Amino acid sequence: MKALFLVSQSPRRIELLRRFGYVFQVISTEFREDKSGEGTPDLALENARGKLREAEDRGEGVYLASDTIVYLDGLILGKPGDREEARDFLRRLSGKVHHVYTGIAVREIPSGRVREELVDTAVKFRDLEEDEIEMMLSFDDPLDKAGAYAIQGIAGLFIESISGSYYNVVGLPMERVYPALKDFGITPVLLSKNRPR
């Protein structure tokens, strides 16, 4: 059975892969993501590629890297630097449709074969009242999340609509990760022919 390496320290990505039955090792990278400000959605894929390039080589296996950004009106809303910036992000998102992009990059060693994809989900917050923004800032750690919110947290109460992958907004679009990893011979343990009996 091939080894799977997740090039991410994200608790949400780790949780999603575990929840869906993948067996993997977490490895870190020194890559510094380019996150906030002007840019294009392609930045998510560029960051995923950068993480994959800089990942510690653990030998043969399949390496999965990803990056998620929130995109609104030509601006990338990365992880906010402080609570005031988080508050500003949530005010900007209020009542508007924004897009969550996740870049996925998968590389197999030693073959060098690569598979990449950029996944887009449209999300609309309803008009947020100031006390609701403060509630989101208090209940969820906004500094650890692109766009300052977690759809799986209290922010989910204020989402009016979503078009696309819910898991993409959480941080890893599992509907796209599954076929990408399957293409390299990696499947969840529950589906594996090599699962323990």
PyMOL CGO cylinders between C-alpha atoms (Angstrom):
from pymol import cmd
from pymol.cgo import CYLINDER

trace = [
    CYLINDER, 0.00, 0.00, 0.00, 1.38, 3.41, -0.98, 0.3, 1, 1, 1, 1, 1, 1,
    CYLINDER, 1.38, 3.41, -0.98, 2.07, 5.97, 1.71, 0.3, 1, 1, 1, 1, 1, 1,
    CYLINDER, 2.07, 5.97, 1.71, 0.04, 9.19, 1.73, 0.3, 1, 1, 1, 1, 1, 1,
    CYLINDER, 0.04, 9.19, 1.73, 1.62, 12.38, 3.03, 0.3, 1, 1, 1, 1, 1, 1,
    CYLINDER, 1.62, 12.38, 3.03, -0.45, 15.48, 3.83, 0.3, 1, 1, 1, 1, 1, 1,
    CYLINDER, -0.45, 15.48, 3.83, 1.63, 18.62, 3.38, 0.3, 1, 1, 1, 1, 1, 1,
    CYLINDER, 1.63, 18.62, 3.38, -0.38, 20.71, 5.84, 0.3, 1, 1, 1, 1, 1, 1,
    CYLINDER, -0.38, 20.71, 5.84, -0.68, 21.43, 9.54, 0.3, 1, 1, 1, 1, 1, 1,
    CYLINDER, -0.68, 21.43, 9.54, -4.33, 22.50, 9.14, 0.3, 1, 1, 1, 1, 1, 1,
    CYLINDER, -4.33, 22.50, 9.14, -6.50, 20.84, 11.81, 0.3, 1, 1, 1, 1, 1, 1,
    CYLINDER, -6.50, 20.84, 11.81, -9.47, 20.98, 9.43, 0.3, 1, 1, 1, 1, 1, 1,
    CYLINDER, -9.47, 20.98, 9.43, -7.67, 19.16, 6.60, 0.3, 1, 1, 1, 1, 1, 1,
    CYLINDER, -7.67, 19.16, 6.60, -6.34, 16.55, 9.01, 0.3, 1, 1, 1, 1, 1, 1,
    CYLINDER, -6.34, 16.55, 9.01, -9.83, 16.01, 10.44, 0.3, 1, 1, 1, 1, 1, 1,
    CYLINDER, -9.83, 16.01, 10.44, -11.45, 15.70, 7.00, 0.3, 1, 1, 1, 1, 1, 1,
    CYLINDER, -11.45, 15.70, 7.00, -8.96, 13.13, 5.72, 0.3, 1, 1, 1, 1, 1, 1,
    CYLINDER, -8.96, 13.13, 5.72, -9.34, 11.10, 8.93, 0.3, 1, 1, 1, 1, 1, 1,
    CYLINDER, -9.34, 11.10, 8.93, -13.14, 11.34, 8.85, 0.3, 1, 1, 1, 1, 1, 1,
    CYLINDER, -13.14, 11.34, 8.85, -13.19, 9.89, 5.35, 0.3, 1, 1, 1, 1, 1, 1,
    CYLINDER, -13.19, 9.89, 5.35, -10.95, 6.96, 6.26, 0.3, 1, 1, 1, 1, 1, 1,
    CYLINDER, -10.95, 6.96, 6.26, -7.56, 7.94, 4.89, 0.3, 1, 1, 1, 1, 1, 1,
    CYLINDER, -7.56, 7.94, 4.89, -4.37, 6.76, 6.56, 0.3, 1, 1, 1, 1, 1, 1,
    CYLINDER, -4.37, 6.76, 6.56, -1.63, 9.38, 6.20, 0.3, 1, 1, 1, 1, 1, 1,
    CYLINDER, -1.63, 9.38, 6.20, 1.30, 11.15, 7.77, 0.3, 1, 1, 1, 1, 1, 1,
    CYLINDER, 1.30, 11.15, 7.77, 1.41, 14.91, 8.28, 0.3, 1, 1, 1, 1, 1, 1,
    CYLINDER, 1.41, 14.91, 8.28, 4.52, 16.71, 7.13, 0.3, 1, 1, 1, 1, 1, 1,
    CYLINDER, 4.52, 16.71, 7.13, 5.40, 20.36, 7.36, 0.3, 1, 1, 1, 1, 1, 1,
    CYLINDER, 5.40, 20.36, 7.36, 6.88, 22.84, 4.94, 0.3, 1, 1, 1, 1, 1, 1,
    CYLINDER, 6.88, 22.84, 4.94, 8.73, 26.12, 5.31, 0.3, 1, 1, 1, 1, 1, 1,
    CYLINDER, 8.73, 26.12, 5.31, 6.80, 27.63, 2.39, 0.3, 1, 1, 1, 1, 1, 1,
    CYLINDER, 6.80, 27.63, 2.39, 5.35, 31.06, 3.18, 0.3, 1, 1, 1, 1, 1, 1,
    CYLINDER, 5.35, 31.06, 3.18, 1.93, 31.48, 1.63, 0.3, 1, 1, 1, 1, 1, 1,
    CYLINDER, 1.93, 31.48, 1.63, 1.08, 34.66, -0.21, 0.3, 1, 1, 1, 1, 1, 1,
    CYLINDER, 1.08, 34.66, -0.21, -2.41, 35.38, 1.14, 0.3, 1, 1, 1, 1, 1, 1,
    CYLINDER, -2.41, 35.38, 1.14, -4.10, 38.77, 1.39, 0.3, 1, 1, 1, 1, 1, 1,
    CYLINDER, -4.10, 38.77, 1.39, -4.53, 41.70, -0.94, 0.3, 1, 1, 1, 1, 1, 1,
    CYLINDER, -4.53, 41.70, -0.94, -5.01, 41.98, -4.66, 0.3, 1, 1, 1, 1, 1, 1,
    CYLINDER, -5.01, 41.98, -4.66, -4.59, 38.89, -6.73, 0.3, 1, 1, 1, 1, 1, 1,
    CYLINDER, -4.59, 38.89, -6.73, -6.34, 36.19, -8.67, 0.3, 1, 1, 1, 1, 1, 1,
    CYLINDER, -6.34, 36.19, -8.67, -7.93, 32.93, -7.53, 0.3, 1, 1, 1, 1, 1, 1,
    CYLINDER, -7.93, 32.93, -7.53, -4.99, 31.08, -9.12, 0.3, 1, 1, 1, 1, 1, 1,
    CYLINDER, -4.99, 31.08, -9.12, -3.01, 32.07, -6.04, 0.3, 1, 1, 1, 1, 1, 1,
    CYLINDER, -3.01, 32.07, -6.04, -4.57, 29.12, -4.17, 0.3, 1, 1, 1, 1, 1, 1,
    CYLINDER, -4.57, 29.12, -4.17, -3.11, 26.69, -6.70, 0.3, 1, 1, 1, 1, 1, 1,
    CYLINDER, -3.11, 26.69, -6.70, 0.23, 28.53, -6.78, 0.3, 1, 1, 1, 1, 1, 1,
    CYLINDER, 0.23, 28.53, -6.78, 0.45, 28.26, -2.98, 0.3, 1, 1, 1, 1, 1, 1,
    CYLINDER, 0.45, 28.26, -2.98, -0.40, 24.54, -3.10, 0.3, 1, 1, 1, 1, 1, 1,
    CYLINDER, -0.40, 24.54, -3.10, 2.34, 24.01, -5.70, 0.3, 1, 1, 1, 1, 1, 1,
    CYLINDER, 2.34, 24.01, -5.70, 4.80, 25.94, -3.53, 0.3, 1, 1, 1, 1, 1, 1,
    CYLINDER, 4.80, 25.94, -3.53, 3.99, 23.80, -0.49, 0.3, 1, 1, 1, 1, 1, 1,
    CYLINDER, 3.99, 23.80, -0.49, 4.48, 20.65, -2.55, 0.3, 1, 1, 1, 1, 1, 1,
    CYLINDER, 4.48, 20.65, -2.55, 7.84, 21.91, -3.87, 0.3, 1, 1, 1, 1, 1, 1,
    CYLINDER, 7.84, 21.91, -3.87, 9.11, 22.76, -0.39, 0.3, 1, 1, 1, 1, 1, 1,
    CYLINDER, 9.11, 22.76, -0.39, 7.77, 19.66, 1.37, 0.3, 1, 1, 1, 1, 1, 1,
    CYLINDER, 7.77, 19.66, 1.37, 10.20, 17.45, 3.20, 0.3, 1, 1, 1, 1, 1, 1,
    CYLINDER, 10.20, 17.45, 3.20, 10.90, 14.36, 1.09, 0.3, 1, 1, 1, 1, 1, 1,
    CYLINDER, 10.90, 14.36, 1.09, 9.84, 11.28, 3.06, 0.3, 1, 1, 1, 1, 1, 1,
    CYLINDER, 9.84, 11.28, 3.06, 10.54, 8.90, 0.21, 0.3, 1, 1, 1, 1, 1, 1,
    CYLINDER, 10.54, 8.90, 0.21, 8.17, 6.98, -2.00, 0.3, 1, 1, 1, 1, 1, 1,
    CYLINDER, 8.17, 6.98, -2.00, 4.52, 7.84, -1.75, 0.3, 1, 1, 1, 1, 1, 1,
    CYLINDER, 4.52, 7.84, -1.75, 1.82, 10.32, -2.70, 0.3, 1, 1, 1, 1, 1, 1,
    CYLINDER, 1.82, 10.32, -2.70, 2.07, 13.90, -1.42, 0.3, 1, 1, 1, 1, 1, 1,
    CYLINDER, 2.07, 13.90, -1.42, -1.06, 16.06, -1.12, 0.3, 1, 1, 1, 1, 1, 1,
    CYLINDER, -1.06, 16.06, -1.12, -0.84, 19.84, -0.65, 0.3, 1, 1, 1, 1, 1, 1,
    CYLINDER, -0.84, 19.84, -0.65, -3.62, 22.41, -0.77, 0.3, 1, 1, 1, 1, 1, 1,
    CYLINDER, -3.62, 22.41, -0.77, -4.36, 26.02, -0.05, 0.3, 1, 1, 1, 1, 1, 1,
    CYLINDER, -4.36, 26.02, -0.05, -7.66, 27.85, 0.44, 0.3, 1, 1, 1, 1, 1, 1,
    CYLINDER, -7.66, 27.85, 0.44, -8.41, 31.52, -0.16, 0.3, 1, 1, 1, 1, 1, 1,
    CYLINDER, -8.41, 31.52, -0.16, -11.52, 33.67, 0.10, 0.3, 1, 1, 1, 1, 1, 1,
    CYLINDER, -11.52, 33.67, 0.10, -12.01, 35.96, -2.91, 0.3, 1, 1, 1, 1, 1, 1,
    CYLINDER, -12.01, 35.96, -2.91, -14.31, 39.01, -2.91, 0.3, 1, 1, 1, 1, 1, 1,
    CYLINDER, -14.31, 39.01, -2.91, -14.47, 41.87, -5.41, 0.3, 1, 1, 1, 1, 1, 1,
    CYLINDER, -14.47, 41.87, -5.41, -10.95, 41.28, -6.72, 0.3, 1, 1, 1, 1, 1, 1,
    CYLINDER, -10.95, 41.28, -6.72, -9.43, 40.99, -3.26, 0.3, 1, 1, 1, 1, 1, 1,
    CYLINDER, -9.43, 40.99, -3.26, -8.03, 37.94, -1.53, 0.3, 1, 1, 1, 1, 1, 1,
    CYLINDER, -8.03, 37.94, -1.53, -9.08, 37.72, 2.10, 0.3, 1, 1, 1, 1, 1, 1,
    CYLINDER, -9.08, 37.72, 2.10, -6.50, 35.50, 3.76, 0.3, 1, 1, 1, 1, 1, 1,
    CYLINDER, -6.50, 35.50, 3.76, -6.12, 34.81, 7.46, 0.3, 1, 1, 1, 1, 1, 1,
    CYLINDER, -6.12, 34.81, 7.46, -6.63, 38.12, 9.26, 0.3, 1, 1, 1, 1, 1, 1,
    CYLINDER, -6.63, 38.12, 9.26, -3.73, 39.55, 11.24, 0.3, 1, 1, 1, 1, 1, 1,
    CYLINDER, -3.73, 39.55, 11.24, -5.85, 40.62, 14.19, 0.3, 1, 1, 1, 1, 1, 1,
    CYLINDER, -5.85, 40.62, 14.19, -9.45, 40.87, 15.43, 0.3, 1, 1, 1, 1, 1, 1,
    CYLINDER, -9.45, 40.87, 15.43, -9.98, 44.28, 13.84, 0.3, 1, 1, 1, 1, 1, 1,
    CYLINDER, -9.98, 44.28, 13.84, -9.00, 42.97, 10.41, 0.3, 1, 1, 1, 1, 1, 1,
    CYLINDER, -9.00, 42.97, 10.41, -11.23, 39.92, 11.02, 0.3, 1, 1, 1, 1, 1, 1,
    CYLINDER, -11.23, 39.92, 11.02, -14.12, 42.27, 11.85, 0.3, 1, 1, 1, 1, 1, 1,
    CYLINDER, -14.12, 42.27, 11.85, -13.42, 44.21, 8.63, 0.3, 1, 1, 1, 1, 1, 1,
    CYLINDER, -13.42, 44.21, 8.63, -13.42, 40.99, 6.57, 0.3, 1, 1, 1, 1, 1, 1,
    CYLINDER, -13.42, 40.99, 6.57, -16.79, 39.91, 8.00, 0.3, 1, 1, 1, 1, 1, 1,
    CYLINDER, -16.79, 39.91, 8.00, -18.30, 43.34, 7.35, 0.3, 1, 1, 1, 1, 1, 1,
    CYLINDER, -18.30, 43.34, 7.35, -17.12, 43.12, 3.73, 0.3, 1, 1, 1, 1, 1, 1,
    CYLINDER, -17.12, 43.12, 3.73, -18.61, 39.62, 3.34, 0.3, 1, 1, 1, 1, 1, 1,
    CYLINDER, -18.61, 39.62, 3.34, -21.97, 40.66, 4.84, 0.3, 1, 1, 1, 1, 1, 1,
    CYLINDER, -21.97, 40.66, 4.84, -24.82, 40.32, 2.34, 0.3, 1, 1, 1, 1, 1, 1,
    CYLINDER, -24.82, 40.32, 2.34, -22.51, 39.45, -0.56, 0.3, 1, 1, 1, 1, 1, 1,
    CYLINDER, -22.51, 39.45, -0.56, -21.53, 36.44, -2.61, 0.3, 1, 1, 1, 1, 1, 1,
    CYLINDER, -21.53, 36.44, -2.61, -17.87, 35.56, -2.31, 0.3, 1, 1, 1, 1, 1, 1,
    CYLINDER, -17.87, 35.56, -2.31, -15.86, 32.67, -3.68, 0.3, 1, 1, 1, 1, 1, 1,
    CYLINDER, -15.86, 32.67, -3.68, -13.76, 30.15, -1.81, 0.3, 1, 1, 1, 1, 1, 1,
    CYLINDER, -13.76, 30.15, -1.81, -10.99, 28.66, -3.92, 0.3, 1, 1, 1, 1, 1, 1,
    CYLINDER, -10.99, 28.66, -3.92, -8.87, 25.68, -2.95, 0.3, 1, 1, 1, 1, 1, 1,
    CYLINDER, -8.87, 25.68, -2.95, -5.88, 24.64, -4.97, 0.3, 1, 1, 1, 1, 1, 1,
    CYLINDER, -5.88, 24.64, -4.97, -5.03, 20.93, -4.78, 0.3, 1, 1, 1, 1, 1, 1,
    CYLINDER, -5.03, 20.93, -4.78, -1.63, 19.62, -5.86, 0.3, 1, 1, 1, 1, 1, 1,
    CYLINDER, -1.63, 19.62, -5.86, -0.77, 15.91, -5.70, 0.3, 1, 1, 1, 1, 1, 1,
    CYLINDER, -0.77, 15.91, -5.70, 2.64, 14.44, -6.57, 0.3, 1, 1, 1, 1, 1, 1,
    CYLINDER, 2.64, 14.44, -6.57, 3.79, 10.85, -6.63, 0.3, 1, 1, 1, 1, 1, 1,
    CYLINDER, 3.79, 10.85, -6.63, 7.38, 9.98, -5.80, 0.3, 1, 1, 1, 1, 1, 1,
    CYLINDER, 7.38, 9.98, -5.80, 9.38, 8.49, -7.48, 0.3, 1, 1, 1, 1, 1, 1,
    CYLINDER, 9.38, 8.49, -7.48, 7.37, 8.76, -10.75, 0.3, 1, 1, 1, 1, 1, 1,
    CYLINDER, 7.37, 8.76, -10.75, 7.04, 12.55, -10.49, 0.3, 1, 1, 1, 1, 1, 1,
    CYLINDER, 7.04, 12.55, -10.49, 3.49, 12.35, -11.81, 0.3, 1, 1, 1, 1, 1, 1,
    CYLINDER, 3.49, 12.35, -11.81, 1.42, 15.38, -10.76, 0.3, 1, 1, 1, 1, 1, 1,
    CYLINDER, 1.42, 15.38, -10.76, -2.30, 16.14, -10.65, 0.3, 1, 1, 1, 1, 1, 1,
    CYLINDER, -2.30, 16.14, -10.65, -3.62, 19.63, -9.90, 0.3, 1, 1, 1, 1, 1, 1,
    CYLINDER, -3.62, 19.63, -9.90, -7.01, 21.27, -9.63, 0.3, 1, 1, 1, 1, 1, 1,
    CYLINDER, -7.01, 21.27, -9.63, -8.55, 24.57, -8.56, 0.3, 1, 1, 1, 1, 1, 1,
    CYLINDER, -8.55, 24.57, -8.56, -11.97, 24.19, -6.91, 0.3, 1, 1, 1, 1, 1, 1,
    CYLINDER, -11.97, 24.19, -6.91, -14.46, 27.08, -6.60, 0.3, 1, 1, 1, 1, 1, 1,
    CYLINDER, -14.46, 27.08, -6.60, -17.43, 27.38, -4.24, 0.3, 1, 1, 1, 1, 1, 1,
    CYLINDER, -17.43, 27.38, -4.24, -19.73, 30.42, -4.14, 0.3, 1, 1, 1, 1, 1, 1,
    CYLINDER, -19.73, 30.42, -4.14, -20.94, 31.39, -0.66, 0.3, 1, 1, 1, 1, 1, 1,
    CYLINDER, -20.94, 31.39, -0.66, -23.38, 34.11, 0.35, 0.3, 1, 1, 1, 1, 1, 1,
    CYLINDER, -23.38, 34.11, 0.35, -23.68, 35.50, 3.84, 0.3, 1, 1, 1, 1, 1, 1,
    CYLINDER, -23.68, 35.50, 3.84, -26.97, 37.12, 4.73, 0.3, 1, 1, 1, 1, 1, 1,
    CYLINDER, -26.97, 37.12, 4.73, -26.78, 40.72, 5.93, 0.3, 1, 1, 1, 1, 1, 1,
    CYLINDER, -26.78, 40.72, 5.93, -24.89, 40.51, 9.21, 0.3, 1, 1, 1, 1, 1, 1,
    CYLINDER, -24.89, 40.51, 9.21, -25.73, 42.63, 12.22, 0.3, 1, 1, 1, 1, 1, 1,
    CYLINDER, -25.73, 42.63, 12.22, -22.86, 43.93, 14.35, 0.3, 1, 1, 1, 1, 1, 1,
    CYLINDER, -22.86, 43.93, 14.35, -23.74, 41.65, 17.26, 0.3, 1, 1, 1, 1, 1, 1,
    CYLINDER, -23.74, 41.65, 17.26, -23.64, 38.65, 14.90, 0.3, 1, 1, 1, 1, 1, 1,
    CYLINDER, -23.64, 38.65, 14.90, -20.19, 39.65, 13.70, 0.3, 1, 1, 1, 1, 1, 1,
    CYLINDER, -20.19, 39.65, 13.70, -19.07, 39.92, 17.32, 0.3, 1, 1, 1, 1, 1, 1,
    CYLINDER, -19.07, 39.92, 17.32, -20.59, 36.50, 18.01, 0.3, 1, 1, 1, 1, 1, 1,
    CYLINDER, -20.59, 36.50, 18.01, -18.53, 34.98, 15.18, 0.3, 1, 1, 1, 1, 1, 1,
    CYLINDER, -18.53, 34.98, 15.18, -15.39, 36.67, 16.48, 0.3, 1, 1, 1, 1, 1, 1,
    CYLINDER, -15.39, 36.67, 16.48, -16.02, 35.30, 19.97, 0.3, 1, 1, 1, 1, 1, 1,
    CYLINDER, -16.02, 35.30, 19.97, -17.08, 31.72, 19.19, 0.3, 1, 1, 1, 1, 1, 1,
    CYLINDER, -17.08, 31.72, 19.19, -14.65, 30.81, 16.41, 0.3, 1, 1, 1, 1, 1, 1,
    CYLINDER, -14.65, 30.81, 16.41, -10.96, 31.70, 16.18, 0.3, 1, 1, 1, 1, 1, 1,
    CYLINDER, -10.96, 31.70, 16.18, -11.07, 34.06, 13.19, 0.3, 1, 1, 1, 1, 1, 1,
    CYLINDER, -11.07, 34.06, 13.19, -7.28, 34.47, 12.99, 0.3, 1, 1, 1, 1, 1, 1,
    CYLINDER, -7.28, 34.47, 12.99, -6.78, 30.87, 11.90, 0.3, 1, 1, 1, 1, 1, 1,
    CYLINDER, -6.78, 30.87, 11.90, -9.16, 30.95, 8.94, 0.3, 1, 1, 1, 1, 1, 1,
    CYLINDER, -9.16, 30.95, 8.94, -9.18, 32.45, 5.46, 0.3, 1, 1, 1, 1, 1, 1,
    CYLINDER, -9.18, 32.45, 5.46, -11.84, 35.15, 5.35, 0.3, 1, 1, 1, 1, 1, 1,
    CYLINDER, -11.84, 35.15, 5.35, -12.07, 35.09, 9.18, 0.3, 1, 1, 1, 1, 1, 1,
    CYLINDER, -12.07, 35.09, 9.18, -14.82, 32.48, 9.38, 0.3, 1, 1, 1, 1, 1, 1,
    CYLINDER, -14.82, 32.48, 9.38, -15.41, 28.74, 9.62, 0.3, 1, 1, 1, 1, 1, 1,
    CYLINDER, -15.41, 28.74, 9.62, -18.55, 27.49, 7.85, 0.3, 1, 1, 1, 1, 1, 1,
    CYLINDER, -18.55, 27.49, 7.85, -18.55, 24.45, 10.16, 0.3, 1, 1, 1, 1, 1, 1,
    CYLINDER, -18.55, 24.45, 10.16, -18.61, 26.79, 13.16, 0.3, 1, 1, 1, 1, 1, 1,
    CYLINDER, -18.61, 26.79, 13.16, -21.07, 29.44, 14.25, 0.3, 1, 1, 1, 1, 1, 1,
    CYLINDER, -21.07, 29.44, 14.25, -20.67, 31.26, 10.93, 0.3, 1, 1, 1, 1, 1, 1,
    CYLINDER, -20.67, 31.26, 10.93, -22.75, 28.47, 9.39, 0.3, 1, 1, 1, 1, 1, 1,
    CYLINDER, -22.75, 28.47, 9.39, -25.81, 30.05, 11.03, 0.3, 1, 1, 1, 1, 1, 1,
    CYLINDER, -25.81, 30.05, 11.03, -25.41, 33.13, 8.84, 0.3, 1, 1, 1, 1, 1, 1,
    CYLINDER, -25.41, 33.13, 8.84, -24.86, 31.50, 5.43, 0.3, 1, 1, 1, 1, 1, 1,
    CYLINDER, -24.86, 31.50, 5.43, -27.74, 32.23, 3.07, 0.3, 1, 1, 1, 1, 1, 1,
    CYLINDER, -27.74, 32.23, 3.07, -26.59, 30.00, 0.22, 0.3, 1, 1, 1, 1, 1, 1,
    CYLINDER, -26.59, 30.00, 0.22, -23.73, 27.88, -1.02, 0.3, 1, 1, 1, 1, 1, 1,
    CYLINDER, -23.73, 27.88, -1.02, -23.09, 26.67, -4.57, 0.3, 1, 1, 1, 1, 1, 1,
    CYLINDER, -23.09, 26.67, -4.57, -20.41, 24.03, -4.87, 0.3, 1, 1, 1, 1, 1, 1,
    CYLINDER, -20.41, 24.03, -4.87, -18.49, 21.92, -2.41, 0.3, 1, 1, 1, 1, 1, 1,
    CYLINDER, -18.49, 21.92, -2.41, -19.20, 22.47, 1.28, 0.3, 1, 1, 1, 1, 1, 1,
    CYLINDER, -19.20, 22.47, 1.28, -15.93, 20.70, 2.14, 0.3, 1, 1, 1, 1, 1, 1,
    CYLINDER, -15.93, 20.70, 2.14, -14.07, 23.16, -0.07, 0.3, 1, 1, 1, 1, 1, 1,
    CYLINDER, -14.07, 23.16, -0.07, -15.18, 25.94, 2.27, 0.3, 1, 1, 1, 1, 1, 1,
    CYLINDER, -15.18, 25.94, 2.27, -14.04, 23.87, 5.27, 0.3, 1, 1, 1, 1, 1, 1,
    CYLINDER, -14.04, 23.87, 5.27, -10.60, 23.61, 3.65, 0.3, 1, 1, 1, 1, 1, 1,
    CYLINDER, -10.60, 23.61, 3.65, -10.36, 20.47, 1.51, 0.3, 1, 1, 1, 1, 1, 1,
    CYLINDER, -10.36, 20.47, 1.51, -12.88, 19.59, -1.24, 0.3, 1, 1, 1, 1, 1, 1,
    CYLINDER, -12.88, 19.59, -1.24, -13.15, 15.88, -0.53, 0.3, 1, 1, 1, 1, 1, 1,
    CYLINDER, -13.15, 15.88, -0.53, -15.37, 15.29, -3.59, 0.3, 1, 1, 1, 1, 1, 1,
    CYLINDER, -15.37, 15.29, -3.59, -12.33, 16.25, -5.71, 0.3, 1, 1, 1, 1, 1, 1,
    CYLINDER, -12.33, 16.25, -5.71, -9.62, 14.86, -3.42, 0.3, 1, 1, 1, 1, 1, 1,
    CYLINDER, -9.62, 14.86, -3.42, -11.09, 11.34, -3.60, 0.3, 1, 1, 1, 1, 1, 1,
    CYLINDER, -11.09, 11.34, -3.60, -10.75, 10.93, -7.41, 0.3, 1, 1, 1, 1, 1, 1,
    CYLINDER, -10.75, 10.93, -7.41, -7.36, 12.66, -7.39, 0.3, 1, 1, 1, 1, 1, 1,
    CYLINDER, -7.36, 12.66, -7.39, -5.94, 10.28, -4.78, 0.3, 1, 1, 1, 1, 1, 1,
    CYLINDER, -5.94, 10.28, -4.78, -7.69, 7.26, -6.33, 0.3, 1, 1, 1, 1, 1, 1,
    CYLINDER, -7.69, 7.26, -6.33, -5.87, 8.08, -9.58, 0.3, 1, 1, 1, 1, 1, 1,
    CYLINDER, -5.87, 8.08, -9.58, -2.64, 7.41, -7.64, 0.3, 1, 1, 1, 1, 1, 1,
    CYLINDER, -2.64, 7.41, -7.64, -3.94, 4.22, -6.02, 0.3, 1, 1, 1, 1, 1, 1,
    CYLINDER, -3.94, 4.22, -6.02, -4.82, 5.79, -2.65, 0.3, 1, 1, 1, 1, 1, 1,
    CYLINDER, -4.82, 5.79, -2.65, -8.30, 5.09, -1.28, 0.3, 1, 1, 1, 1, 1, 1,
    CYLINDER, -8.30, 5.09, -1.28, -9.86, 5.31, 2.17, 0.3, 1, 1, 1, 1, 1, 1,
    CYLINDER, -9.86, 5.31, 2.17, -9.07, 2.33, 4.40, 0.3, 1, 1, 1, 1, 1, 1,
    CYLINDER, -9.07, 2.33, 4.40, -12.75, 1.33, 4.38, 0.3, 1, 1, 1, 1, 1, 1,
    CYLINDER, -12.75, 1.33, 4.38, -12.57, 0.88, 0.60, 0.3, 1, 1, 1, 1, 1, 1,
    CYLINDER, -12.57, 0.88, 0.60, -9.07, -0.54, 0.44, 0.3, 1, 1, 1, 1, 1, 1,
    CYLINDER, -9.07, -0.54, 0.44, -8.47, -4.12, -0.63, 0.3, 1, 1, 1, 1, 1, 1,
    CYLINDER, -8.47, -4.12, -0.63, -5.66, -4.10, 1.93, 0.3, 1, 1, 1, 1, 1, 1,
    CYLINDER, -5.66, -4.10, 1.93, -7.82, -3.08, 4.89, 0.3, 1, 1, 1, 1, 1, 1,
    CYLINDER, -7.82, -3.08, 4.89, -7.33, -5.08, 8.08, 0.3, 1, 1, 1, 1, 1, 1,
    CYLINDER, -7.33, -5.08, 8.08, -9.85, -7.92, 8.43, 0.3, 1, 1, 1, 1, 1, 1,
]
cmd.load_cgo(trace, "trace")
